[in-house]
Amino acid sequence: MNYTGPKVKLSRKIGIQMTPKSGRIMAKRTTRPGQHGGKRNFKQSDYGKQLLEKQRLRLQYHISEKQMGNYYDKATKLEGNTAELLVQLLETRLDSLVKRSGLAKTAYAARQYVQHGHILINGKKVDIPSYQVKINDVISIKEKSRKLECFQESIRNSMAPPYLEVNKSDFSAKLAYIPTRDETQTQCEVSLVVEYYSR
């Protein structure tokens, strides 16, 4: 089940800015949410650290617990570093790349745009957020949707990472190559996530 509660409270809990609004509030309220958020001092166990990092990774990509486990299983079956492969699988989801390219401000908005049929892959509508984008695939906004203010504003402020080639005039982005872990904007100790699932 995906999280549908207050985004600011969630951001304060995991220590990551999930939305622009949460970033503004976290600048003023640096403690964890709750009555004792700023008073509790406790030593976190190794399991607690692994669990927190798993939750941070999962919530950044706005996916369910079951999906997270499936991605880990898939990463372990591929040849290479499991932590690196896990991030690459998550990063090349359609909704993730819609957000990274600047076509959406948040992961929540990106998921909604995909599900509502605003997003095209190589000119064809794809409404599955978990769709795995391949190298040289072109993500674009449907012609009729480009006039919407949400897309106009997002594309104006787009600052895409190097693995995405964004064409602002065409409201599109092409996946140039599969990014490395260091190139992604993921805030997480992925090695602890791997340890959590490999217990």
N, CA, C and O of each residue as an XYZ file, in Angstrom:
796
protein
N       0.851     -1.195      0.000
C       0.000      0.000      0.000
C       0.883      1.239      0.000
O       1.773      1.365      0.840
N       0.645      2.156     -0.933
C       1.427      3.369     -0.992
C       0.972      4.366      0.067
O      -0.201      4.396      0.441
N       1.909      5.180      0.546
C       1.621      6.159      1.596
C       0.739      7.270      1.048
O       1.035      7.837     -0.004
N      -0.355      7.589      1.760
C      -1.272      8.650      1.332
C      -1.466      9.708      2.416
O      -2.319     10.586      2.286
N      -0.678      9.623      3.478
C      -0.813     10.561      4.586
C      -0.075     11.867      4.337
O       0.334     12.145      3.209
N       0.101     12.681      5.396
C       0.761     13.982      5.271
C       2.209     13.842      4.803
O       2.999     13.135      5.429
N       2.552     14.503      3.724
C       3.899     14.389      3.161
C       4.946     15.090      4.023
O       6.093     14.649      4.098
N       4.542     16.191      4.678
C       5.490     16.920      5.523
C       5.894     16.074      6.727
O       7.073     16.006      7.076
N       4.922     15.436      7.356
C       5.200     14.574      8.510
C       6.123     13.431      8.115
O       7.057     13.091      8.842
N       5.853     12.845      6.960
C       6.693     11.758      6.457
C       8.107     12.251      6.198
O       9.075     11.576      6.547
N       8.233     13.419      5.589
C       9.558     13.978      5.284
C      10.366     14.211      6.545
O      11.561     13.919      6.586
N       9.720     14.734      7.569
C      10.410     14.980      8.848
C      10.819     13.666      9.502
O      11.855     13.594     10.163
N      10.010     12.632      9.321
C      10.294     11.340      9.935
C      11.529     10.682      9.334
O      12.374     10.157     10.059
N      11.632     10.713      7.993
C      12.754     10.031      7.341
C      13.922     10.968      7.023
O      14.984     10.521      6.589
N      13.714     12.281      7.246
C      14.801     13.239      7.052
C      15.107     13.573      5.614
O      16.233     13.956      5.294
N      14.115     13.436      4.728
C      14.306     13.725      3.303
C      13.163     14.599      2.800
O      12.000     14.351      3.119
N      13.491     15.612      2.022
C      12.470     16.494      1.461
C      11.707     15.774      0.351
O      12.262     15.520     -0.718
N      10.441     15.445      0.598
C       9.633     14.718     -0.372
C       8.899     15.643     -1.346
O       8.628     15.265     -2.485
N       8.579     16.859     -0.889
C       7.872     17.842     -1.712
C       8.465     19.224     -1.441
O       9.139     19.406     -0.427
N       8.231     20.205     -2.322
C       8.732     21.564     -2.067
C       8.216     22.139     -0.754
O       8.952     22.827     -0.046
N       6.951     21.861     -0.422
C       6.368     22.353      0.828
C       7.091     21.767      2.038
O       7.373     22.480      3.002
N       7.389     20.475      1.988
C       8.068     19.834      3.116
C       9.457     20.427      3.324
O       9.926     20.526      4.458
N      10.116     20.822      2.238
C      11.436     21.436      2.352
C      11.385     22.757      3.098
O      12.265     23.058      3.905
N      10.347     23.551      2.824
C      10.195     24.849      3.506
C       9.931     24.664      5.001
O      10.474     25.393      5.831
N       9.099     23.691      5.331
C       8.756     23.469      6.737
C       9.911     22.823      7.496
O      10.151     23.150      8.659
N      10.629     21.904      6.841
C      11.755     21.246      7.500
C      12.878     22.222      7.818
O      13.656     21.994      8.745
N      12.969     23.313      7.052
C      13.987     24.328      7.328
C      13.707     25.020      8.670
O      14.627     25.501      9.332
N      12.429     25.061      9.060
C      12.039     25.706     10.319
C      11.931     24.697     11.465
O      12.262     25.001     12.611
N      11.458     23.485     11.131
C      11.241     22.462     12.162
C      12.154     21.278     11.858
O      11.823     20.398     11.064
N      13.296     21.284     12.505
C      14.333     20.291     12.184
C      14.201     18.989     12.969
O      14.934     18.036     12.706
N      13.279     18.934     13.925
C      13.118     17.724     14.728
C      12.183     16.731     14.057
O      11.485     17.067     13.100
N      12.176     15.496     14.571
C      11.242     14.483     14.090
C       9.828     14.853     14.524
O       9.662     15.589     15.497
N       8.796     14.355     13.818
C       7.425     14.671     14.214
C       7.055     13.990     15.526
O       7.709     13.036     15.945
N       6.015     14.482     16.162
C       5.564     13.878     17.411
C       5.892     14.732     18.617
O       6.748     15.614     18.549
N       5.212     14.471     19.720
C       5.367     15.255     20.939
C       6.797     15.238     21.471
O       7.271     16.238     22.009
N       7.485     14.107     21.322
C       8.834     13.972     21.866
C       9.901     13.932     20.771
O      11.013     13.451     20.988
N       9.551     14.435     19.619
C      10.457     14.357     18.471
C      11.825     14.951     18.702
O      12.830     14.400     18.253
N      11.874     16.073     19.401
C      13.165     16.723     19.615
C      13.838     16.362     20.917
O      14.931     16.846     21.209
N      13.187     15.502     21.717
C      13.703     15.192     23.053
C      14.267     13.786     23.179
O      15.081     13.512     24.061
N      13.833     12.899     22.297
C      14.241     11.497     22.457
C      15.653     11.263     21.927
O      15.949     11.535     20.763
N      16.497     10.765     22.786
C      17.853     10.394     22.401
C      18.024      8.902     22.647
O      18.058      8.458     23.795
N      18.130      8.141     21.588
C      18.293      6.705     21.774
C      19.264      6.175     20.727
O      19.394      6.724     19.633
N      19.934      5.102     21.092
C      20.877      4.481     20.172
C      20.115      3.529     19.266
O      19.430      2.616     19.728
N      20.248      3.760     17.978
C      19.514      2.939     17.014
C      20.262      1.625     16.759
O      21.481      1.620     16.588
N      19.528      0.528     16.737
C      20.130     -0.781     16.486
C      20.506     -0.901     15.011
O      20.078     -0.095     14.185
N      21.309     -1.913     14.691
C      21.686     -2.147     13.297
C      20.445     -2.422     12.454
O      20.328     -1.943     11.326
N      19.527     -3.195     13.013
C      18.279     -3.487     12.300
C      17.475     -2.206     12.071
O      16.899     -2.008     11.001
N      17.443     -1.345     13.080
C      16.712     -0.084     12.968
C      17.281      0.795     11.859
O      16.534      1.434     11.118
N      18.609      0.821     11.750
C      19.259      1.607     10.689
C      18.919      1.035      9.313
O      18.616      1.778      8.379
N      18.974     -0.295      9.201
C      18.643     -0.939      7.925
C      17.189     -0.679      7.535
O      16.891     -0.401      6.373
N      16.299     -0.769      8.501
C      14.880     -0.543      8.246
C      14.618      0.888      7.799
O      13.851      1.122      6.866
N      15.259      1.846      8.469
C      15.088      3.256      8.108
C      15.565      3.521      6.681
O      14.889      4.207      5.915
N      16.734      2.975      6.323
C      17.261      3.200      4.973
C      16.381      2.544      3.910
O      16.216      3.072      2.810
N      15.819      1.383      4.259
C      14.900      0.719      3.322
C      13.655      1.572      3.100
O      13.171      1.711      1.976
N      13.149      2.137      4.189
C      11.962      2.984      4.085
C      12.272      4.268      3.314
O      11.450      4.744      2.532
N      13.453      4.818      3.540
C      13.847      6.038      2.822
C      13.929      5.784      1.313
O      13.476      6.602      0.512
N      14.507      4.651      0.941
C      14.628      4.318     -0.482
C      13.253      4.060     -1.092
O      12.944      4.557     -2.175
N      12.439      3.290     -0.399
C      11.115      2.941     -0.914
C      10.230      4.170     -1.093
O       9.545      4.310     -2.106
N      10.248      5.056     -0.105
C       9.366      6.226     -0.143
C       9.835      7.278     -1.143
O       9.019      8.036     -1.667
N      11.137      7.335     -1.413
C      11.619      8.279     -2.425
C      11.090      7.935     -3.812
O      10.862      8.815     -4.642
N      10.896      6.619     -4.051
C      10.384      6.189     -5.346
C       8.877      5.923     -5.303
O       8.281      5.514     -6.299
N       8.267      6.162     -4.131
C       6.814      6.053     -3.965
C       6.300      4.688     -4.425
O       5.372      4.593     -5.228
N       6.924      3.640     -3.897
C       6.506      2.283     -4.252
C       6.111      1.512     -2.994
O       6.476      1.889     -1.880
N       5.366      0.437     -3.187
C       4.888     -0.361     -2.059
C       5.994     -1.281     -1.538
O       7.032     -1.453     -2.177
N       5.749     -1.861     -0.372
C       6.704     -2.794      0.227
C       6.909     -4.014     -0.678
O       8.030     -4.492     -0.850
N       5.815     -4.502     -1.247
C       5.891     -5.671     -2.126
C       6.734     -5.371     -3.367
O       7.552     -6.192     -3.783
N       6.527     -4.188     -3.954
C       7.313     -3.797     -5.125
C       8.790     -3.686     -4.779
O       9.650     -4.086     -5.564
N       9.081     -3.140     -3.598
C      10.470     -2.988     -3.168
C      11.144     -4.351     -3.061
O      12.279     -4.523     -3.506
N      10.451     -5.310     -2.474
C      10.988     -6.660     -2.358
C      11.208     -7.302     -3.721
O      12.200     -7.999     -3.935
N      10.286     -7.065     -4.633
C      10.412     -7.612     -5.994
C      11.621     -7.034     -6.714
O      12.326     -7.752     -7.424
N      11.865     -5.732     -6.531
C      13.026     -5.099     -7.170
C      14.324     -5.662     -6.601
O      15.295     -5.862     -7.331
N      14.336     -5.919     -5.288
C      15.532     -6.505     -4.684
C      15.773     -7.901     -5.264
O      16.901     -8.237     -5.623
N      14.727     -8.704     -5.354
C      14.858    -10.058     -5.910
C      15.389    -10.013     -7.346
O      16.230    -10.820     -7.742
N      14.880     -9.059     -8.102
C      15.313     -8.928     -9.496
C      16.782     -8.512     -9.575
O      17.531     -8.998    -10.422
N      17.180     -7.609     -8.684
C      18.575     -7.129     -8.668
C      19.542     -8.245     -8.307
O      20.648     -8.299     -8.845
N      19.140     -9.144     -7.397
C      20.025    -10.234     -6.987
C      20.235    -11.256     -8.101
O      21.230    -11.982     -8.102
N      19.307    -11.312     -9.041
C      19.410    -12.278    -10.137
C      20.232    -11.751    -11.312
O      20.599    -12.504    -12.214
N      20.516    -10.446    -11.289
C      21.336     -9.853    -12.348
C      22.806     -9.924    -11.969
O      23.148    -10.038    -10.792
N      23.658     -9.857    -12.956
C      25.104     -9.950    -12.716
C      25.668     -8.574    -12.402
O      25.537     -7.646    -13.201
N      26.291     -8.442    -11.245
C      26.882     -7.165    -10.858
C      26.607     -6.847     -9.401
O      26.140     -7.697     -8.643
N      26.904     -5.608     -9.015
C      26.719     -5.149     -7.645
C      25.223     -4.971     -7.369
O      24.551     -4.203     -8.056
N      24.707     -5.679     -6.367
C      23.268     -5.666     -6.085
C      22.759     -4.267     -5.736
O      21.696     -3.862     -6.206
N      23.505     -3.529     -4.918
C      23.089     -2.184     -4.521
C      22.990     -1.266     -5.738
O      22.027     -0.514     -5.885
N      24.001     -1.339     -6.607
C      24.021     -0.515     -7.820
C      22.861     -0.887     -8.741
O      22.182     -0.014     -9.282
N      22.643     -2.173     -8.912
C      21.577     -2.653     -9.808
C      20.194     -2.296     -9.268
O      19.286     -1.982    -10.037
N      20.038     -2.345     -7.947
C      18.756     -2.011     -7.330
C      18.380     -0.565     -7.625
O      17.244     -0.273     -7.998
N      19.334      0.331     -7.456
C      19.076      1.748     -7.723
C      18.794      1.974     -9.206
O      17.927      2.773     -9.560
N      19.523      1.275    -10.070
C      19.305      1.431    -11.513
C      17.910      0.982    -11.927
O      17.273      1.618    -12.766
N      17.437     -0.112    -11.342
C      16.080     -0.593    -11.644
C      15.033      0.416    -11.187
O      14.055      0.664    -11.893
N      15.235      0.994    -10.017
C      14.294      1.979     -9.493
C      14.356      3.280    -10.296
O      13.337      3.913    -10.573
N      15.572      3.655    -10.657
C      15.771      4.931    -11.353
C      15.215      4.910    -12.772
O      14.830      5.958    -13.290
N      15.164      3.757    -13.408
C      14.679      3.684    -14.790
C      13.190      3.352    -14.874
O      12.683      3.042    -15.953
N      12.490      3.416    -13.744
C      11.029      3.368    -13.782
C      10.528      4.612    -14.520
O      11.163      5.666    -14.464
N       9.410      4.494    -15.200
C       8.884      5.626    -15.963
C       8.571      6.815    -15.067
O       8.938      7.945    -15.389
N       7.896      6.575    -13.946
C       7.543      7.712    -13.092
C       8.779      8.387    -12.491
O       8.780      9.598    -12.271
N       9.828      7.606    -12.225
C      11.072      8.184    -11.698
C      11.711      9.124    -12.712
O      12.162     10.215    -12.361
N      11.748      8.698    -13.964
C      12.381      9.511    -15.004
C      11.539     10.728    -15.372
O      12.077     11.757    -15.779
N      10.225     10.613    -15.231
C       9.357     11.779    -15.461
C       9.709     12.861    -14.441
O       9.775     14.044    -14.775
N       9.931     12.446    -13.203
C      10.319     13.405    -12.160
C      11.728     13.929    -12.395
O      11.944     15.140    -12.348
N      12.686     13.053    -12.644
C      14.075     13.475    -12.833
C      14.238     14.439    -14.016
O      15.061     15.353    -13.977
N      13.444     14.220    -15.060
C      13.552     15.063    -16.255
C      12.973     16.454    -16.041
O      13.206     17.362    -16.839
N      12.218     16.617    -14.963
C      11.614     17.916    -14.695
C      10.212     18.057    -15.248
O       9.632     19.141    -15.191
N       9.655     16.977    -15.782
C       8.295     17.028    -16.305
C       7.273     16.993    -15.169
O       6.093     17.270    -15.384
N       7.719     16.656    -13.977
C       6.876     16.669    -12.783
C       7.717     17.142    -11.601
O       8.925     16.906    -11.559
N       7.078     17.811    -10.642
C       7.815     18.356     -9.502
C       8.121     17.312     -8.439
O       9.156     17.381     -7.775
N       7.225     16.346     -8.277
C       7.395     15.343     -7.223
C       7.122     13.950     -7.767
O       6.571     13.790     -8.856
N       7.516     12.944     -6.992
C       7.257     11.553     -7.381
C       5.764     11.273     -7.409
O       5.284     10.477     -8.216
N       5.033     11.937     -6.518
C       3.581     11.743     -6.452
C       2.912     12.293     -7.712
O       2.020     11.662     -8.279
N       3.357     13.480     -8.141
C       2.804     14.085     -9.347
C       3.166     13.248    -10.575
O       2.334     13.041    -11.458
N       4.411     12.768    -10.626
C       4.865     11.972    -11.765
C       4.017     10.714    -11.925
O       3.610     10.363    -13.032
N       3.758     10.047    -10.814
C       2.941      8.832    -10.847
C       1.533      9.142    -11.362
O       0.974      8.390    -12.160
N       0.977     10.249    -10.896
C      -0.374     10.635    -11.311
C      -0.420     10.977    -12.799
O      -1.359     10.594    -13.497
N       0.592     11.696    -13.284
C       0.617     12.060    -14.708
C       0.653     10.821    -15.593
O      -0.016     10.756    -16.624
N       1.448      9.838    -15.170
C       1.547      8.598    -15.949
C       0.212      7.863    -15.950
O      -0.272      7.443    -17.001
N      -0.381      7.712    -14.766
C      -1.632      6.965    -14.649
C      -2.789      7.636    -15.374
O      -3.723      6.965    -15.813
N      -2.729      8.950    -15.500
C      -3.803      9.687    -16.170
C      -3.596      9.796    -17.679
O      -4.374     10.453    -18.371
N      -2.561      9.160    -18.178
C      -2.366      9.089    -19.626
C      -1.730     10.298    -20.284
O      -1.879     10.494    -21.490
N      -1.012     11.125    -19.498
C      -0.366     12.310    -20.066
C       0.991     11.998    -20.689
O       1.529     12.810    -21.441
N       1.546     10.828    -20.381
C       2.925     10.512    -20.760
C       2.993      9.521    -21.930
O       2.248      8.542    -21.987
N       3.906      9.809    -22.853
C       4.134      8.937    -24.004
C       5.553      8.387    -23.963
O       6.474      9.056    -23.495
N       5.721      7.173    -24.452
C       7.046      6.582    -24.651
C       7.178      6.296    -26.139
O       6.430      5.492    -26.696
N       8.132      6.958    -26.776
C       8.331      6.823    -28.226
C       7.028      7.054    -28.998
O       6.735      6.374    -29.982
N       6.256      8.038    -28.517
C       5.019      8.405    -29.211
C       3.797      7.590    -28.851
O       2.708      7.867    -29.354
N       3.943      6.588    -27.991
C       2.803      5.744    -27.610
C       2.485      5.924    -26.127
O       3.389      5.980    -25.293
N       1.205      6.013    -25.809
C       0.791      6.221    -24.420
C       1.144      5.017    -23.553
O       0.876      3.869    -23.907
N       1.748      5.311    -22.418
C       2.056      4.284    -21.422
C       1.542      4.802    -20.087
O       1.976      5.857    -19.625
N       0.621      4.073    -19.462
C       0.043      4.536    -18.203
C       0.410      3.642    -17.016
O      -0.328      3.553    -16.035
N       1.566      2.985    -17.130
C       2.062      2.109    -16.070
C       3.304      2.759    -15.441
O       4.359      2.790    -16.075
N       3.199      3.277    -14.207
C       4.333      3.965    -13.566
C       5.596      3.121    -13.460
O       6.704      3.655    -13.512
N       5.438      1.795    -13.311
C       6.598      0.921    -13.121
C       7.242      0.482    -14.438
O       8.185     -0.311    -14.425
N       6.758      0.975    -15.552
C       7.318      0.618    -16.861
C       8.822      0.899    -16.872
O       9.257      1.991    -16.508
N       9.617     -0.100    -17.294
C      11.077      0.070    -17.325
C      11.500      0.726    -18.641
O      11.361      0.148    -19.719
N      12.014      1.936    -18.521
C      12.465      2.699    -19.684
C      13.821      2.176    -20.132
O      14.688      1.891    -19.306
N      14.003      2.050    -21.440
C      15.268      1.543    -21.995
C      16.082      2.691    -22.578
O      15.561      3.777    -22.831
N      17.366      2.429    -22.787
C      18.249      3.432    -23.372
C      17.707      3.868    -24.729
O      17.282      3.040    -25.534
N      17.727      5.178    -24.974
C      17.248      5.835    -26.196
C      15.723      5.939    -26.295
O      15.206      6.459    -27.283
N      15.001      5.454    -25.285
C      13.554      5.686    -25.249
C      13.310      7.171    -25.010
O      14.024      7.810    -24.237
N      12.295      7.715    -25.682
C      11.953      9.134    -25.530
C      10.647      9.264    -24.748
O       9.605      8.745    -25.149
N      10.733      9.965    -23.630
C       9.565     10.241    -22.788
C       9.056     11.627    -23.168
O       9.841     12.574    -23.234
N       7.770     11.760    -23.417
C       7.226     13.065    -23.784
C       5.827     13.263    -23.210
O       5.166     12.314    -22.787
N       5.396     14.525    -23.209
C       4.054     14.878    -22.754
C       3.110     14.861    -23.946
O       3.454     15.353    -25.021
N       1.945     14.307    -23.765
C       0.944     14.263    -24.827
C       0.653     15.679    -25.333
O       0.585     16.618    -24.541
N       0.486     15.831    -26.622
C       0.299     17.138    -27.268
C      -0.772     17.979    -26.570
O      -0.539     19.152    -26.277
N      -1.928     17.400    -26.304
C      -3.031     18.147    -25.697
C      -2.727     18.579    -24.261
O      -3.292     19.558    -23.773
N      -1.843     17.858    -23.591
C      -1.549     18.144    -22.189
C      -0.486     19.218    -22.004
O      -0.321     19.739    -20.900
N       0.233     19.556    -23.062
C       1.353     20.498    -22.941
C       0.914     21.903    -22.562
O       1.721     22.696    -22.076
N      -0.356     22.218    -22.779
C      -0.865     23.555    -22.458
C      -1.182     23.708    -20.971
O      -1.369     24.824    -20.487
N      -1.241     22.596    -20.250
C      -1.549     22.655    -18.819
C      -0.455     23.375    -18.045
O       0.732     23.174    -18.304
N      -0.857     24.217    -17.091
C       0.094     25.030    -16.340
C       1.107     24.183    -15.567
O       2.267     24.572    -15.426
N       0.666     23.023    -15.067
C       1.580     22.175    -14.286
C       2.786     21.739    -15.124
O       3.906     21.687    -14.618
N       2.558     21.426    -16.410
C       3.660     21.014    -17.284
C       4.468     22.215    -17.761
O       5.689     22.129    -17.896
N       3.797     23.328    -18.015
C       4.490     24.549    -18.437
C       5.484     25.003    -17.366
O       6.630     25.344    -17.660
N       5.017     24.996    -16.122
C       5.871     25.439    -15.012
C       7.008     24.457    -14.762
O       8.146     24.865    -14.532
N       6.700     23.164    -14.807
C       7.716     22.143    -14.540
C       8.842     22.182    -15.560
O      10.016     22.120    -15.193
N       8.495     22.285    -16.841
C       9.520     22.246    -17.895
C      10.387     23.507    -17.875
O      11.562     23.463    -18.238
N       9.799     24.635    -17.449
C      10.574     25.876    -17.355
C      11.688     25.746    -16.324
O      12.790     26.259    -16.521
N      11.397     25.062    -15.231
C      12.363     24.929    -14.136
C      13.144     23.612    -14.170
O      13.794     23.239    -13.194
N      13.072     22.927    -15.286
C      13.719     21.612    -15.407
C      15.238     21.707    -15.313
O      15.869     22.520    -15.989
N      15.815     20.854    -14.453
C      17.267     20.729    -14.329
C      17.582     19.238    -14.278
O      17.757     18.662    -13.204
N      17.649     18.636    -15.437
C      17.784     17.181    -15.538
C      19.224     16.721    -15.309
O      20.164     17.464    -15.591
N      19.401     15.503    -14.801
C      20.745     14.920    -14.637
C      21.348     14.574    -16.001
O      20.630     14.557    -17.001
N      22.656     14.298    -16.059
C      23.338     14.074    -17.347
C      22.851     12.873    -18.157
O      23.024     12.845    -19.375
N      22.245     11.885    -17.502
C      21.799     10.711    -18.254
C      20.465     10.929    -18.972
O      19.972     10.031    -19.654
N      19.877     12.131    -18.818
C      18.644     12.472    -19.515
C      18.865     13.681    -20.415
O      19.354     14.718    -19.968
N      18.506     13.539    -21.675
C      18.619     14.648    -22.633
C      17.240     15.272    -22.794
O      16.355     14.701    -23.432
N      17.072     16.458    -22.202
C      15.758     17.111    -22.186
C      15.643     18.132    -23.306
O      16.546     18.939    -23.527
N      14.512     18.083    -24.011
C      14.185     19.068    -25.041
C      12.978     19.853    -24.529
O      11.842     19.389    -24.622
N      13.235     21.046    -23.987
C      12.167     21.815    -23.365
C      11.104     22.250    -24.362
O       9.918     22.274    -24.031
N      11.511     22.591    -25.564
C      10.541     23.051    -26.566
C       9.609     21.930    -27.005
O       8.489     22.180    -27.450
N      10.080     20.693    -26.876
C       9.302     19.534    -27.315
C       8.681     18.763    -26.138
O       8.023     17.741    -26.330
N       8.904     19.272    -24.922
C       8.387     18.621    -23.711
C       8.774     17.139    -23.685
O       7.935     16.272    -23.440
N      10.041     16.869    -23.938
C      10.478     15.477    -24.005
C      11.837     15.287    -23.338
O      12.575     16.243    -23.099
N      12.142     14.032    -23.048
C      13.433     13.665    -22.452
C      13.816     12.284    -22.954
O      12.973     11.390    -23.020
N      15.080     12.103    -23.306
C      15.567     10.811    -23.781
C      16.557     10.235    -22.781
O      17.442     10.940    -22.296
N      16.403      8.944    -22.472
C      17.355      8.273    -21.588
C      18.607      7.942    -22.388
O      18.596      7.042    -23.227
N      19.688      8.675    -22.125
C      20.925      8.513    -22.896
C      21.697      7.260    -22.481
O      22.287      6.580    -23.321
N      21.688      6.964    -21.188
C      22.390      5.778    -20.682
C      21.878      5.458    -19.288
O      21.225      6.281    -18.648
N      22.183      4.251    -18.826
C      21.775      3.845    -17.478
C      22.702      4.524    -16.468
O      23.918      4.356    -16.550
N      22.160      5.279    -15.528
C      23.014      6.024    -14.591
C      23.697      5.131    -13.567
O      23.224      4.038    -13.258
N      24.820      5.617    -13.045
C      25.482      4.942    -11.934
C      24.828      5.413    -10.635
O      24.065      6.379    -10.626
N      25.133      4.725     -9.554
C      24.555      5.094     -8.254
C      24.908      6.535     -7.900
O      24.063      7.259     -7.374
N      26.123      6.961     -8.174
C      26.565      8.309     -7.808
C      25.858      9.398     -8.607
O      25.762     10.535     -8.145
N      25.366      9.068     -9.792
C      24.707     10.073    -10.633
C      23.253     10.307    -10.244
O      22.676     11.338    -10.594
N      22.661      9.371     -9.532
C      21.266      9.525     -9.137
C      21.158     10.459     -7.939
O      22.138     10.706     -7.237
N      19.958     10.970     -7.719
C      19.735     11.886     -6.602
C      19.183     11.150     -5.380
O      18.632     11.770     -4.471
N      19.332      9.841     -5.367
C      18.804      9.026     -4.277
C      19.570      9.282     -2.980
O      20.797      9.187     -2.950
N      18.848      9.603     -1.918
C      19.453      9.857     -0.607
C      19.238      8.639      0.279
O      18.207      8.502      0.937
N      20.226      7.763      0.281
C      20.056      6.511      1.015
C      21.375      5.728      1.038
O      22.162      5.787      0.094
N      21.597      4.994      2.137
C      22.719      4.057      2.204
C      22.210      2.726      1.654
O      21.697      1.892      2.400
N      22.356      2.538      0.356
C      21.751      1.379     -0.307
C      22.333      0.068      0.203
O      21.653     -0.958      0.193
N      23.575      0.092      0.645
C      24.189     -1.132      1.166
C      23.426     -1.661      2.385
O      23.339     -2.871      2.591
N      22.875     -0.744      3.192
C      22.086     -1.157      4.362
C      20.748     -1.762      3.936
O      20.208     -2.634      4.617
N      20.223     -1.293      2.807
C      18.979     -1.864      2.270
C      19.227     -3.303      1.832
O      18.406     -4.188      2.074
N      20.365     -3.526      1.184
C      20.738     -4.867      0.748
C      20.900     -5.779      1.960
O      20.462     -6.929      1.942
N      21.535     -5.259      3.013
C      21.705     -6.033      4.244
C      20.354     -6.384      4.862
O      20.167     -7.485      5.379
N      19.421     -5.447      4.806
C      18.073     -5.678      5.366
C      17.406     -6.844      4.686
O      16.840     -7.709      5.355
N      17.459     -6.887      3.353
C      16.774     -7.944      2.601
C      17.533     -9.258      2.592
O      16.941    -10.316      2.374
N      18.832     -9.203      2.825
C      19.630    -10.436      2.777
C      19.730    -11.133      4.137
O      20.447    -12.124      4.270
N      19.020    -10.624      5.142
C      19.053    -11.233      6.470
C      18.534    -12.671      6.421
O      18.488    -13.346      7.450
